[in-house]
Amino acid sequence: MASRMELTRQILFMAARLLAEYPDGLPVSEMWPLIKKRLPDVDEQWNESGKSSNRPELALQWKSGGLVKSGWVTKAHRRWYLTPLGRIAVKRHLDVSSFTVEAHAGYQYWAQHKAGFESAKRLAEAVPEGSWVAAGDLAAQTGLDGAWLIRLFQGERPEGWHRVLDSDGGVPDDAHADERLRKQWQELLTADGLDALLGMVPQERRISGADLRQLVDDDAEDGDGPERPRRAWLVRGSNVHGVSLVGDWLAEGYCSLPASKLRESPPGTTQEAIRAAVDEDYAHGSYNDRLKKTAEFHAFLSRMREDDLVLSNDGGKVYLGQIKGGPAFRASVENRANLQRPVEWLNPKAPLDFADDLPDEISAKLATQHDVLDLTEFVEELEALVGPEPDRAAVVRDLVLPDAGAELAEELLVDQEWLQECVELLRDRPQLIFYGPPGTGKTYLAQHLAQFLVGGKPENVKLVQFHPAYSYEDFFEGFRPVQTADGQGVTFKPLPGPLLRLVDAARQHPEEPYVLIIDEINRGNLAKIFGELYFLLEYRKKAVDLLYSSAEGTGQAFTLPENLIILGTMNTADRSIALVDAAMRRRFAFVELHPEETPTREMLGRWLERKELPDAAARLLAELNARIEDRDFKIGPSYLMRAAIHRDTKGFERVWRTQILPLLEEHHYGDGIDVAERYGLSVLRHRLGLDR
C-alpha cells in the first residue's frame, strides 16, 4: 500500500502532466476533479494510508510549492499554468521517481538560499519601470546561481520579474521561453516603455552593476538581511596632474580625486545624474574622457562606503587604508584634490612591496590605466595582508581539474593514460587543440572532455565555430545597434559575445571550471578574432584594456580568469599545423588525432567490438588509409561508427560513396587519378577477400 508521501508525489506528477494538456492553464477549482479522473483510487488509498483530517486535495495545494520553486508551475488569479520549464520537465521525466527527485532539488536549492532569493525578489521589485537588470548581475549580487534565479522567477513571478533579462537585453536563455511566454514578456516590457529591437531592449536603460550594487546596499541597510559586505578600491594618487599626492594622503588621512569643474553632488547620486553633470561641466573633454570621469566620480561619491578598504601605491610602495566617512568637496591647491574622503591608513610606515607582497592578479589590475578601480573580488586577500592574524590563510583560487577515470576513457574508446595526459596538459596551461584529418572525433572528444571537466554542467560549456567571416566583434564584444531611450532611433553600444559572457559566468564561480570549445579554430583569422586577448592567452595573470568596453569608462581592466579552459579543434585537411603562426602554437598545447596513431587507430576496432560487429569495417578503413599517400588526408573512423549503416550493406556502401569518396576526389582534383578505381569499396573488398 502506498504511503501518503508516495500518493502526494503521484498527485503532483499527474497535476503537471495534466497542465501540459492545457496551454491556457486551469482554474484551481478544476484541478482536483480532473486529477481524480486520472487517479480514480486516490481517495481510497489516501484513507487507507492513515488517519488524518488532511485531504489529498489539500496536499496538492500545500505541496505544489515545490513545483513553483523549481520554476515548473506558476499561479495567478486562482489559475495554474505550466511554464516552458515545466513542459521540458514533463517530457524529460516520464516516471514519478525522477520527476520528484528533480522537483525536490529545486525546492532544496530554494530552501538553502532563501535569504538570497528574498533579496533578489526585493531588488527586482525595486527596479524602476523603464529600466532592467541583467540576471547574471542580480545573481552575483545575491549569491545565487543565475539559472536557478531565473527558474524561481518563472515560478513565483514576483513584481518586476520581467525586468530581469540576459546581458544582451533579451529574454533569458535559461527561461527556455516558448512563443507564448516570449510574447507575454515583450508585452510587459513594452508596457514599461522598453520596446525591443531585434528581440533586445535598449542597453542604456540597463541598471548598471554599480547602481545594482547600490540597490543591494540599500536593501541590506533597510531590511532584515545581513550587513553590506566590505568592498575594496584602488584610488590612484601617484600621478595627479604630474604630482604624487600619496604623501599628503598619509599625513592628513584622506584620499581624493581632482574634480575642480564638477558641481557639488550628494552621496548616493545615480550614475545617470553624474553622467549628465559631467557632460555639461566637462563639455570640453572628449567623449571617452567624460565616460571615464563619470565612472570615477560615481564610484567615489556613491559606491564607496565607510569601512571599505582603499589601496594606493607610490611607485613600488603600496598602502592600504580604511574609509572613515563620506565624500566632501574641498578647496585644494591647484585643484588636485577637490573631492575627498577621510581614510585611516593602516600601514603608512610599513608599505607593502608591489612586486613581492601583492598577489599577481592584484598587481595585474594595478598596472592598468585607471584612477579608480573596483578591487572587491580581492577583498579577502587584501584583508589578509593587513589583518591582525599574520598567519591567516590566503584565499585559494587554484583551478582543480578532475583526473580522467577509466569509465570516461572506455566511453570515449581511448586509453586512460592518453586521456589523463590531456588533463595534465590543461593543468599546465588551460588551452589545448585537437588536430587531425576529418572524421577523427576531434569535436566529439572535445565536447565529452569538456562535460567531464565541468562535472556535467551544460551551462559551464559554450561551443562556437570559427569561419572566415568571424571577427573579434562576433567572438568577444563589439558595437551593435540598440534602440535609444526615447524609442525613436538607434544607437550603437558594445555588447558581449560568447567568450565575454562565459568569462562573466566563470568569474561568478571561480572554483568551477568553464570550457569554451572553438570548433574549426583554424578556419578563422586568429589574430583578428583574438585581438588583445592573444596576450592574455599566455599571460593569464596580467590585465589589458579592452578595445570597446574600456572606452566606455567602466574603470575595469580585463583579465582572463584561470578557471576558463579553451578547447579547440583543427582540421588538418583544411590547413596544416605547420601553417599556424608561431604565436598561436606557443599559446596552445596541440594533441594529434590521426587515423594511424593512438588513440584514433584503435577507435573503430573497439567500437565494433563493443557493438559485437565483425571487424571488416576496420580492415577496410586501414586498407583505404594505406592507399592515401598524403598524411593529412587520411580518413578518420567516425564515418563508419554508426550502428545503422552496419545493419544494411547498402547503408555502408552509401556512406563510402557519398561521404568518403568525395573527400578524396577533392584531394586528387586535377591529378588524373581515378578515385573509384583506387579507393572504391568494391576494389578494397576484393583486395581483402571480403567479396567472397
C-alpha positions as CSV (number, residue, x, y, z in Angstrom):
1,M,0.0,0.0,0.0
2,A,1.4,3.4,-1.0
3,S,2.2,5.9,1.8
4,R,0.7,9.4,1.8
5,M,4.1,10.8,0.7
6,E,4.1,8.5,-2.3
7,L,0.5,9.4,-3.1
8,T,1.3,13.1,-2.9
9,R,4.2,12.6,-5.3
10,Q,1.8,10.8,-7.7
11,I,-0.7,13.6,-7.4
12,L,1.9,16.3,-8.2
13,F,3.2,14.3,-11.1
14,M,-0.3,13.9,-12.5
15,A,-1.0,17.6,-11.9
16,A,2.0,18.6,-14.1
17,R,1.1,16.2,-16.8
18,L,-2.5,17.4,-16.8
19,L,-1.4,21.1,-17.0
20,A,0.7,20.1,-20.0
21,E,-2.5,19.5,-21.9
22,Y,-3.9,23.0,-21.1
23,P,-1.7,25.7,-22.5
24,D,-4.1,28.4,-21.1
25,G,-3.9,26.9,-17.6
26,L,-6.6,25.6,-15.4
27,P,-8.6,27.2,-12.6
28,V,-7.6,25.8,-9.3
29,S,-11.3,24.6,-8.8
30,E,-11.0,22.3,-11.7
31,M,-7.6,20.8,-10.9
32,W,-8.6,18.2,-8.3
33,P,-11.7,16.8,-10.2
34,L,-9.5,16.2,-13.3
35,I,-6.8,14.6,-11.3
36,K,-9.3,12.2,-9.6
37,K,-10.3,11.1,-13.1
38,R,-6.7,10.1,-13.8
39,L,-6.2,8.6,-10.4
40,P,-9.6,7.0,-9.6
41,D,-8.4,5.2,-6.5
42,V,-6.5,8.0,-4.9
43,D,-9.2,8.9,-2.2
44,E,-9.5,5.3,-1.2
45,Q,-5.7,4.8,-1.0
46,W,-5.4,8.0,1.0
47,N,-7.9,6.9,3.6
48,E,-6.2,3.5,3.9
49,S,-2.8,5.0,4.4
50,G,-3.5,6.6,7.8
51,K,-5.8,8.7,9.9
52,S,-5.7,12.4,9.4
53,S,-8.0,15.3,8.8
54,N,-5.9,16.3,5.7
55,R,-7.4,15.5,2.4
56,P,-5.4,14.7,-0.8
57,E,-6.7,17.9,-2.5
58,L,-5.1,19.9,0.4
59,A,-1.8,18.0,-0.2
60,L,-2.0,19.2,-3.8
61,Q,-2.3,22.8,-2.7
62,W,0.4,22.7,0.0
63,K,3.0,20.6,-1.7
64,S,2.7,22.2,-5.1
65,G,5.1,24.9,-3.8
66,G,8.0,22.6,-4.8
67,L,6.8,22.8,-8.4
68,V,6.7,26.6,-8.1
69,K,10.2,26.9,-6.6
70,S,11.5,24.7,-9.4
71,G,10.0,27.1,-12.0
72,W,7.7,24.5,-13.4
73,V,4.3,25.9,-12.3
74,T,3.2,29.4,-11.8
75,K,-0.1,30.5,-10.2
76,A,-2.0,33.7,-11.0
77,H,-5.6,34.8,-10.4
78,R,-6.6,31.4,-9.0
79,R,-5.3,29.7,-12.1
80,W,-2.4,27.3,-12.5
81,Y,-0.1,27.3,-15.5
82,L,2.7,25.0,-16.6
83,T,5.8,27.1,-17.6
84,P,8.0,26.2,-20.6
85,L,10.5,24.8,-18.0
86,G,7.7,22.7,-16.6
87,R,6.9,21.4,-20.1
88,I,10.5,20.4,-20.5
89,A,10.4,18.6,-17.2
90,V,7.3,16.7,-18.1
91,K,8.8,15.5,-21.4
92,R,12.1,14.6,-19.7
93,H,10.8,12.8,-16.6
94,L,8.4,10.1,-17.6
95,D,8.1,8.5,-14.2
96,V,7.1,9.7,-10.7
97,S,10.5,9.0,-9.2
98,S,12.7,11.0,-11.5
99,F,10.2,13.9,-11.6
100,T,10.1,14.0,-7.8
101,V,13.8,14.0,-7.5
102,E,14.3,16.9,-9.8
103,A,11.4,18.9,-8.2
104,H,12.8,18.3,-4.8
105,A,16.3,19.5,-5.9
106,G,14.7,22.8,-6.9
107,Y,12.9,23.1,-3.6
108,Q,16.1,22.3,-1.7
109,Y,18.1,24.9,-3.6
110,W,15.4,27.5,-2.7
111,A,15.4,26.4,1.0
112,Q,19.2,26.7,1.2
113,H,19.3,30.1,-0.4
114,K,16.1,31.6,0.9
115,A,17.6,34.8,2.0
116,G,19.3,35.4,-1.3
117,F,16.1,34.7,-3.2
118,E,14.1,37.1,-1.0
119,S,16.8,39.8,-1.6
120,A,16.6,39.1,-5.3
121,K,12.8,39.5,-5.3
122,R,13.0,42.8,-3.4
123,L,15.6,44.1,-5.8
124,A,13.5,43.1,-8.9
125,E,10.6,44.9,-7.3
126,A,12.8,48.0,-6.8
127,V,13.9,48.2,-10.5
128,P,12.1,51.3,-11.8
129,E,9.7,51.0,-14.8
130,G,11.6,51.6,-18.0
131,S,14.8,50.0,-16.6
132,W,16.1,46.4,-16.5
133,V,18.8,44.4,-14.9
134,A,21.0,41.5,-16.1
135,A,20.2,38.2,-14.5
136,G,23.9,37.5,-14.1
137,D,24.4,40.8,-12.2
138,L,21.5,40.2,-9.9
139,A,22.6,36.6,-9.2
140,A,26.1,37.7,-8.4
141,Q,24.9,40.4,-6.0
142,T,22.6,38.0,-4.1
143,G,24.9,34.9,-4.1
144,L,22.7,32.8,-6.3
145,D,23.2,30.7,-9.4
146,G,21.8,32.6,-12.4
147,A,19.9,29.6,-13.8
148,W,18.2,28.9,-10.5
149,L,17.3,32.6,-10.1
150,I,15.5,32.6,-13.5
151,R,13.8,29.3,-12.6
152,L,12.4,30.7,-9.3
153,F,11.2,33.9,-11.0
154,Q,9.4,31.8,-13.6
155,G,7.5,30.1,-10.9
156,E,6.9,32.8,-8.4
157,R,6.6,35.7,-10.8
158,P,7.4,38.5,-8.3
159,E,6.8,42.1,-9.2
160,G,9.3,43.2,-11.8
161,W,10.3,39.6,-12.8
162,H,10.1,40.6,-16.4
163,R,12.8,43.2,-16.0
164,V,15.4,40.6,-15.3
165,L,17.0,39.8,-18.7
166,D,20.1,38.3,-20.2
167,S,23.1,40.7,-20.5
168,D,22.2,41.4,-24.2
169,G,18.8,42.7,-23.2
170,G,16.9,39.7,-24.5
171,V,14.6,37.2,-22.8
172,P,16.9,34.9,-20.6
173,D,18.0,31.7,-22.3
174,D,17.6,29.9,-19.0
175,A,13.8,30.5,-19.1
176,H,13.6,28.4,-22.3
177,A,10.7,30.7,-23.3
178,D,8.2,29.4,-25.9
179,E,6.4,31.7,-28.2
180,R,3.6,32.3,-25.7
181,L,5.9,33.3,-22.8
182,R,8.1,35.4,-25.1
183,K,5.1,37.4,-26.3
184,Q,3.9,37.9,-22.7
185,W,7.4,39.0,-21.7
186,Q,7.7,41.5,-24.5
187,E,4.2,42.9,-23.8
188,L,5.2,43.6,-20.2
189,L,8.4,45.3,-21.2
190,T,6.6,47.4,-23.8
191,A,4.1,48.5,-21.1
192,D,7.2,49.6,-19.1
193,G,8.4,51.7,-22.1
194,L,11.1,49.1,-23.1
195,D,10.4,48.4,-26.7
196,A,12.7,45.7,-28.1
197,L,14.7,45.9,-31.3
198,L,15.7,42.6,-32.7
199,G,14.5,41.0,-29.5
200,M,16.6,43.1,-27.2
201,V,15.7,46.1,-25.1
202,P,17.9,49.3,-25.1
203,Q,21.3,48.8,-23.3
204,E,21.2,52.4,-22.0
205,R,18.2,51.5,-19.9
206,R,20.0,48.8,-18.0
207,I,20.7,49.3,-14.3
208,S,24.5,49.2,-14.2
209,G,26.4,46.8,-12.0
210,A,27.3,49.8,-9.8
211,D,23.7,51.0,-9.3
212,L,22.5,47.5,-8.8
213,R,25.1,47.2,-6.0
214,Q,23.7,50.4,-4.6
215,L,20.2,48.8,-4.5
216,V,21.8,45.8,-2.8
217,D,23.3,48.1,-0.2
218,D,20.1,49.9,0.4
219,D,18.3,46.6,0.7
220,A,20.8,45.3,3.2
221,E,20.7,48.5,5.3
222,D,16.9,48.9,5.2
223,G,15.9,45.3,5.6
224,D,16.5,42.5,8.0
225,G,19.2,40.8,5.9
226,P,23.0,40.7,6.6
227,E,25.0,43.9,6.6
228,R,26.5,45.1,3.3
229,P,29.8,43.3,2.7
230,R,33.0,45.3,2.6
231,R,34.5,46.3,-0.7
232,A,37.9,47.3,-1.8
233,W,39.1,50.1,-4.1
234,L,42.1,51.4,-5.8
235,V,42.4,55.2,-5.8
236,R,45.5,56.3,-7.6
237,G,47.4,59.2,-6.2
238,S,50.9,58.8,-7.5
239,N,50.4,61.0,-10.6
240,V,47.7,63.6,-10.3
241,H,48.5,66.4,-12.8
242,G,52.1,65.3,-12.6
243,V,52.4,65.3,-8.8
244,S,52.2,62.5,-6.2
245,L,49.7,63.2,-3.5
246,V,50.2,59.9,-1.6
247,G,52.5,61.6,1.0
248,D,49.8,64.2,1.8
249,W,47.1,61.5,1.9
250,L,49.1,59.5,4.5
251,A,50.0,62.6,6.6
252,E,46.5,64.1,6.6
253,G,44.3,61.0,6.5
254,Y,42.3,61.1,3.3
255,C,42.2,60.1,-0.4
256,S,41.0,62.3,-3.2
257,L,40.1,62.9,-6.8
258,P,40.6,66.1,-8.8
259,A,37.1,67.5,-9.5
260,S,37.6,71.2,-10.0
261,K,34.8,71.6,-12.5
262,L,32.2,69.1,-11.1
263,R,29.2,70.7,-9.4
264,E,28.7,69.5,-5.8
265,S,26.7,66.3,-5.8
266,P,25.4,64.5,-2.7
267,P,26.4,60.9,-1.8
268,G,24.2,58.3,-3.5
269,T,23.8,60.3,-6.7
270,T,23.0,57.9,-9.5
271,Q,25.3,57.3,-12.4
272,E,22.8,58.8,-14.8
273,A,22.7,62.1,-12.8
274,I,26.5,62.2,-12.6
275,R,26.8,61.5,-16.4
276,A,24.5,64.4,-17.1
277,A,26.6,66.7,-14.8
278,V,29.9,65.6,-16.3
279,D,28.6,66.0,-19.9
280,E,27.8,69.7,-19.0
281,D,30.6,70.5,-16.6
282,Y,33.3,68.8,-18.7
283,A,31.8,69.5,-22.2
284,H,35.3,70.5,-23.5
285,G,36.6,66.9,-22.8
286,S,36.5,64.0,-25.3
287,Y,33.6,61.5,-25.2
288,N,35.9,58.8,-23.7
289,D,37.3,61.2,-21.1
290,R,33.8,62.1,-20.0
291,L,32.8,58.4,-19.7
292,K,35.9,57.8,-17.6
293,K,35.2,60.7,-15.2
294,T,31.6,59.6,-14.9
295,A,32.6,56.1,-13.7
296,E,35.2,57.5,-11.3
297,F,33.0,60.2,-9.7
298,H,30.1,57.8,-9.4
299,A,32.3,55.2,-7.6
300,F,33.8,57.9,-5.3
301,L,30.5,59.6,-4.4
302,S,28.0,56.7,-4.3
303,R,29.6,53.3,-4.4
304,M,32.3,53.6,-1.8
305,R,31.1,53.3,1.8
306,E,32.5,53.7,5.3
307,D,34.8,50.8,6.3
308,D,35.6,49.8,2.7
309,L,39.3,49.2,2.0
310,V,41.2,51.6,-0.1
311,L,44.6,50.9,-1.8
312,S,47.1,53.3,-3.4
313,N,50.6,53.0,-4.5
314,D,53.5,55.4,-4.7
315,G,55.9,53.7,-7.1
316,G,56.6,50.2,-5.7
317,K,55.2,51.1,-2.3
318,V,51.6,50.0,-1.6
319,Y,49.5,51.5,1.1
320,L,46.2,50.2,2.5
321,G,43.6,52.1,4.4
322,Q,40.0,52.1,5.6
323,I,37.4,54.7,4.6
324,K,36.1,56.6,7.6
325,G,33.5,58.9,6.2
326,G,31.5,60.2,3.3
327,P,32.7,62.3,0.4
328,A,33.1,66.1,0.6
329,F,34.1,68.8,-1.8
330,R,37.1,70.8,-0.6
331,A,39.2,73.7,-1.8
332,S,42.7,72.4,-2.7
333,V,45.9,73.7,-4.0
334,E,46.0,73.8,-7.9
335,N,42.7,71.8,-7.9
336,R,44.3,68.4,-7.5
337,A,42.2,67.1,-4.6
338,N,38.8,68.7,-4.7
339,L,36.8,65.6,-3.9
340,Q,37.9,63.9,-0.7
341,R,37.1,61.0,1.7
342,P,38.6,60.6,5.1
343,V,40.9,57.5,5.4
344,E,42.6,55.7,8.2
345,W,45.8,54.5,6.6
346,L,46.8,51.1,8.1
347,N,50.4,50.8,7.0
348,P,51.8,54.3,6.5
349,K,55.3,53.3,7.9
350,A,55.4,49.8,6.6
351,P,54.2,49.8,2.9
352,L,53.8,46.6,1.0
353,D,56.0,45.8,-1.9
354,F,54.2,46.0,-5.3
355,A,56.1,43.0,-6.7
356,D,56.7,40.8,-3.7
357,D,53.7,41.2,-1.4
358,L,50.7,41.5,-3.7
359,P,49.1,38.5,-5.4
360,D,49.8,38.5,-9.2
361,E,46.1,39.1,-10.0
362,I,46.0,42.4,-8.0
363,S,49.3,43.5,-9.4
364,A,47.9,43.0,-12.9
365,K,44.9,45.2,-12.1
366,L,47.1,48.0,-10.7
367,A,49.2,48.0,-13.8
368,T,46.3,49.3,-16.0
369,Q,45.5,52.9,-16.6
370,H,42.5,53.6,-14.2
371,D,42.4,56.1,-11.4
372,V,39.6,54.4,-9.6
373,L,39.2,50.6,-9.8
374,D,36.9,48.2,-8.0
375,L,39.0,45.5,-6.3
376,T,36.2,43.9,-4.3
377,E,37.0,40.4,-5.8
378,F,40.3,40.6,-3.9
379,V,38.9,42.0,-0.6
380,E,39.8,38.8,1.4
381,E,43.4,38.8,0.1
382,L,43.7,42.5,1.0
383,E,42.3,42.0,4.5
384,A,44.8,39.2,5.0
385,L,47.6,41.5,4.1
386,V,46.7,44.0,6.9
387,G,44.6,41.8,9.2
388,P,45.5,41.1,12.8
389,E,46.3,37.4,12.2
390,P,49.6,37.3,10.4
391,D,49.2,33.6,9.7
392,R,45.8,34.0,8.1
393,A,45.4,31.6,5.2
394,A,45.2,33.2,1.8
395,V,42.2,32.6,-0.4
396,V,42.9,29.7,-2.7
397,R,42.0,30.4,-6.3
398,D,43.8,27.5,-8.0
399,L,41.8,25.6,-10.6
400,V,41.4,22.0,-9.7
401,L,40.6,19.6,-12.6
402,P,39.5,16.0,-12.0
403,D,41.6,13.1,-13.1
404,A,40.4,11.2,-16.1
405,G,38.7,7.9,-15.0
406,A,38.6,4.5,-16.7
407,E,34.9,4.9,-17.2
408,L,35.3,8.0,-19.3
409,A,38.2,6.5,-21.3
410,E,36.1,3.4,-22.0
411,E,33.1,5.6,-23.1
412,L,35.4,7.6,-25.5
413,L,37.2,4.4,-26.8
414,V,40.6,5.8,-25.8
415,D,43.3,4.8,-23.4
416,Q,43.0,6.2,-19.9
417,E,46.7,7.2,-19.9
418,W,46.2,9.2,-23.1
419,L,43.1,11.0,-21.7
420,Q,44.9,11.7,-18.4
421,E,47.7,13.3,-20.4
422,C,45.2,15.7,-22.0
423,V,44.1,16.7,-18.4
424,E,47.7,17.2,-17.3
425,L,48.3,19.5,-20.3
426,L,45.3,21.6,-19.3
427,R,46.5,21.8,-15.8
428,D,49.8,23.2,-17.0
429,R,48.1,25.6,-19.5
430,P,44.3,25.7,-19.9
431,Q,44.4,25.8,-23.7
432,L,44.5,22.8,-26.0
433,I,43.8,22.0,-29.6
434,F,42.8,18.6,-31.0
435,Y,44.1,18.4,-34.6
436,G,43.9,15.8,-37.4
437,P,42.2,14.8,-40.6
438,P,38.4,14.7,-40.9
439,G,36.4,12.1,-39.1
440,T,38.9,11.5,-36.2
441,G,36.4,12.5,-33.5
442,K,38.0,15.9,-32.6
443,T,34.8,17.7,-31.8
444,Y,33.2,14.7,-30.1
445,L,36.2,14.2,-27.8
446,A,36.3,18.0,-27.0
447,Q,32.6,18.1,-26.1
448,H,32.8,15.0,-23.9
449,L,36.0,16.0,-22.2
450,A,34.5,19.5,-21.5
451,Q,31.4,18.0,-19.9
452,F,33.6,15.7,-17.8
453,L,35.8,18.6,-16.6
454,V,32.8,20.8,-15.6
455,G,31.1,17.9,-13.8
456,G,28.3,17.6,-16.3
457,K,27.0,21.1,-16.0
458,P,25.9,22.1,-19.5
459,E,25.8,25.8,-18.6
460,N,29.6,25.7,-18.0
461,V,30.3,24.8,-21.6
462,K,30.0,27.0,-24.7
463,L,30.7,26.0,-28.3
464,V,31.5,28.4,-31.1
465,Q,32.6,27.7,-34.6
466,F,35.1,29.9,-36.4
467,H,34.8,30.7,-40.1
468,P,36.5,33.2,-42.5
469,A,34.0,36.0,-41.7
470,Y,34.2,35.5,-37.9
471,S,35.5,38.6,-36.1
472,Y,36.6,39.9,-32.7
473,E,33.2,41.6,-32.5
474,D,31.4,38.3,-33.0
475,F,33.6,36.4,-30.6
476,F,34.3,38.8,-27.7
477,E,32.5,42.1,-27.9
478,G,31.5,44.7,-30.4
479,F,29.2,47.6,-31.2
480,R,25.7,46.6,-32.1
481,P,22.6,48.6,-32.8
482,V,20.3,49.1,-29.8
483,Q,17.2,51.3,-29.5
484,T,17.6,54.8,-28.0
485,A,15.9,55.6,-24.7
486,D,13.1,57.6,-26.4
487,G,12.4,54.7,-28.8
488,Q,12.8,57.0,-31.8
489,G,16.2,55.9,-33.1
490,V,19.1,53.5,-32.9
491,T,22.5,53.9,-31.3
492,F,25.5,51.6,-31.1
493,K,26.6,50.1,-27.8
494,P,29.3,47.5,-27.0
495,L,27.6,44.1,-26.4
496,P,29.2,40.9,-25.2
497,G,30.0,38.0,-27.4
498,P,30.1,34.3,-26.3
499,L,33.6,34.5,-24.8
500,L,32.8,37.5,-22.7
501,R,29.5,36.0,-21.5
502,L,31.4,32.8,-20.4
503,V,34.1,34.9,-18.8
504,D,31.4,36.7,-16.7
505,A,30.0,33.3,-15.6
506,A,33.4,32.0,-14.8
507,R,34.2,35.0,-12.6
508,Q,31.0,34.4,-10.6
509,H,32.1,30.8,-9.7
510,P,35.9,30.9,-9.6
511,E,36.0,27.4,-8.0
512,E,34.3,25.8,-11.1
513,P,35.9,25.1,-14.5
514,Y,34.3,26.7,-17.5
515,V,35.1,25.4,-21.0
516,L,34.9,27.3,-24.3
517,I,35.1,24.9,-27.3
518,I,36.2,26.6,-30.6
519,D,35.4,24.2,-33.4
520,E,37.3,24.6,-36.7
521,I,39.6,27.1,-35.0
522,N,42.0,27.3,-37.9
523,R,39.2,28.5,-40.3
524,G,39.2,32.0,-38.8
525,N,41.7,34.8,-38.9
526,L,43.0,34.1,-35.4
527,A,45.0,37.4,-34.9
528,K,41.9,39.4,-36.0
529,I,39.5,37.4,-33.8
530,F,41.5,37.3,-30.6
531,G,42.9,40.8,-30.8
532,E,44.4,41.9,-27.4
533,L,43.2,38.6,-26.0
534,Y,46.2,37.0,-27.7
535,F,48.3,38.4,-24.9
536,L,46.1,37.1,-22.2
537,L,46.2,33.5,-23.5
538,E,49.9,33.4,-22.5
539,Y,49.7,35.8,-19.5
540,R,46.5,34.9,-17.6
541,K,47.7,36.9,-14.6
542,K,48.1,40.2,-16.5
543,A,45.4,42.7,-17.4
544,V,44.6,44.7,-20.5
545,D,42.3,47.4,-21.5
546,L,39.7,46.2,-24.0
547,L,39.1,47.6,-27.4
548,Y,35.5,48.6,-26.8
549,S,34.2,48.4,-23.2
550,S,37.3,50.1,-21.8
551,A,36.4,53.1,-23.9
552,E,33.1,53.2,-22.1
553,G,34.9,54.4,-18.9
554,T,33.8,51.5,-16.8
555,G,37.1,51.6,-14.8
556,Q,37.5,47.8,-15.2
557,A,40.7,46.3,-16.5
558,F,40.2,42.9,-18.1
559,T,41.9,39.6,-17.1
560,L,41.2,36.1,-18.4
561,P,40.0,34.0,-15.4
562,E,42.2,31.0,-14.8
563,N,39.1,28.7,-14.4
564,L,38.3,29.3,-18.1
565,I,39.6,26.5,-20.3
566,I,39.7,26.7,-24.1
567,L,39.5,23.6,-26.2
568,G,39.9,23.9,-30.0
569,T,39.6,21.6,-32.9
570,M,41.6,21.9,-36.1
571,N,41.0,20.0,-39.4
572,T,44.5,19.5,-41.0
573,A,42.9,18.7,-44.3
574,D,42.0,22.5,-44.4
575,R,45.3,23.8,-43.0
576,S,48.4,22.0,-41.9
577,I,49.6,22.7,-38.3
578,A,52.9,23.9,-39.9
579,L,51.0,26.9,-41.3
580,V,49.7,28.0,-37.9
581,D,51.7,31.0,-36.8
582,A,54.2,30.6,-34.1
583,A,52.4,32.8,-31.6
584,M,49.4,30.6,-31.8
585,R,51.4,27.4,-31.4
586,R,53.1,28.8,-28.4
587,R,49.8,29.6,-26.6
588,F,48.2,26.2,-27.1
589,A,49.1,22.5,-26.5
590,F,48.5,20.5,-29.6
591,V,47.2,16.9,-29.4
592,E,47.1,14.9,-32.6
593,L,44.2,12.7,-33.5
594,H,45.3,10.7,-36.6
595,P,43.9,7.5,-38.1
596,E,47.3,5.8,-37.9
597,E,48.2,7.0,-34.4
598,T,46.9,6.2,-30.9
599,P,44.2,6.6,-29.8
600,T,42.4,7.1,-33.1
601,R,43.9,4.0,-34.7
602,E,42.1,1.7,-32.2
603,M,38.8,3.5,-32.1
604,L,36.9,1.8,-34.8
605,G,38.0,-1.7,-33.7
606,R,37.0,-1.0,-30.1
607,W,33.6,0.4,-31.3
608,L,32.9,-2.7,-33.5
609,E,33.8,-5.0,-30.6
610,R,31.5,-3.1,-28.3
611,K,28.7,-3.4,-30.8
612,E,29.5,-7.1,-31.4
613,L,30.1,-6.4,-35.1
614,P,32.6,-8.0,-37.4
615,D,36.0,-6.3,-38.0
616,A,35.5,-5.9,-41.7
617,A,34.9,-2.2,-41.5
618,A,38.2,-1.7,-39.5
619,R,40.1,-3.7,-42.1
620,L,38.6,-1.7,-45.0
621,L,39.5,1.6,-43.3
622,A,43.1,0.5,-42.7
623,E,43.4,-0.6,-46.3
624,L,41.9,2.7,-47.5
625,N,44.3,4.8,-45.5
626,A,47.3,2.7,-46.6
627,R,46.5,3.8,-50.2
628,I,46.3,7.5,-49.3
629,E,49.8,9.0,-49.5
630,D,49.1,12.4,-48.0
631,R,49.1,12.0,-44.2
632,D,46.7,14.9,-43.7
633,F,44.0,13.5,-45.9
634,K,43.7,10.0,-44.4
635,I,40.2,9.2,-43.3
636,G,39.1,9.0,-39.7
637,P,36.9,6.3,-38.2
638,S,33.8,8.3,-37.2
639,Y,32.3,8.0,-40.7
640,L,31.9,4.3,-40.0
641,M,30.9,4.4,-36.3
642,R,27.2,4.5,-36.8
643,A,25.3,1.3,-36.0
644,A,22.6,1.9,-38.6
645,I,25.0,1.6,-41.6
646,H,26.2,-1.8,-40.4
647,R,22.7,-3.3,-40.4
648,D,22.4,-2.9,-44.1
649,T,25.3,-3.3,-46.7
650,K,23.6,-0.6,-48.8
651,G,23.9,1.8,-45.9
652,F,27.6,1.1,-45.6
653,E,28.2,1.4,-49.3
654,R,26.2,4.7,-49.4
655,V,28.4,6.3,-46.7
656,W,31.5,5.2,-48.6
657,R,30.2,6.6,-51.9
658,T,28.7,9.8,-50.7
659,Q,30.9,10.9,-47.8
660,I,34.4,9.3,-48.1
661,L,35.0,9.2,-51.8
662,P,34.0,12.9,-52.4
663,L,36.7,14.0,-49.9
664,L,39.3,12.0,-51.9
665,E,38.0,13.3,-55.2
666,E,38.6,16.9,-54.0
667,H,42.1,15.9,-52.8
668,H,43.0,14.4,-56.2
669,Y,41.3,17.0,-58.3
670,G,43.2,17.6,-61.5
671,D,46.0,15.0,-60.9
672,G,44.4,12.3,-63.2
673,I,43.8,9.6,-60.5
674,D,40.7,7.5,-60.9
675,V,39.4,7.8,-57.3
676,A,36.8,5.0,-57.7
677,E,39.4,2.6,-59.2
678,R,41.8,3.3,-56.4
679,Y,39.6,3.7,-53.3
680,G,36.2,2.2,-54.3
681,L,34.6,-0.1,-51.8
682,S,34.3,-3.0,-54.2
683,V,38.0,-2.7,-55.1
684,L,39.0,-2.8,-51.4
685,R,36.7,-5.6,-50.6
686,H,38.2,-7.7,-53.4
687,R,41.7,-6.8,-52.2
688,L,40.9,-8.0,-48.7
689,G,39.0,-11.1,-49.8
690,L,35.7,-9.8,-48.3
691,D,33.7,-10.2,-51.5
692,R,33.7,-13.9,-51.3
